[in-house]
């Protein structure tokens, strides 16, 4: 995974409100959570919530789907796993290399 993509995702998750939103969306599972339910759960004004959802979407961390008049946020679990994998991929490689010396 490209370091710029990972950096963007981590930047968006580095904001406390966006992290709370993303954690709630992840907790909701694959069906997602209605934006109205998210707003009620977190007590965030609609315009502020929309702004943060847009930021998380632009980083590829969540997507939205519409069912009738209800808009749902769904976590992009593949993207989340890719970011976590990027951070873990080279775990302890330098330590192993120094043991060979």
Buried (B, 14 or more C-beta within 10 A) or exposed (E): EEEEBBEBBEEBBEBEBBBBBBEBBBEBEEEBBBBBBBBEBBEBEEEEBBEBBEBBBEBBBBBEEEEEEEBBBBBBEEBBEBBEEBEEEEEEEEEEEEEEE
